[in-house]
């Protein structure tokens, strides 16, 4: 079992930056692929970024968002720069076991970008 808790969300003006963190507990962190997803009001949850053996960033945020991980701290980060109002959403952390594929989700953190 893995518990995930996101932090770092908040209100920021367009053009600003936020850094989200997701702290994990429970199992060996390095055995998990990690990702960030988001869900805007009235929309489906969508992929933002992934880090495992390779790193993937959604085209919509490529060049502005960066994903990183610190296995010693059991934490994955999402650095978000040049934020836009359309980036407003609840951001969720995801961990997928590389052994068995079990999926875990955090409760999410709200990001609001004002114009």
Protein Blocks (a to p, Z undefined) as FASTA:
>chain_A
ZZdddehiacddehiacddddddehiafklpccddddddehiacddfbdcdfbccddfkl
gojaccdddfklopacdddehiafklgccdddddddfehopacddebjaddddZZ
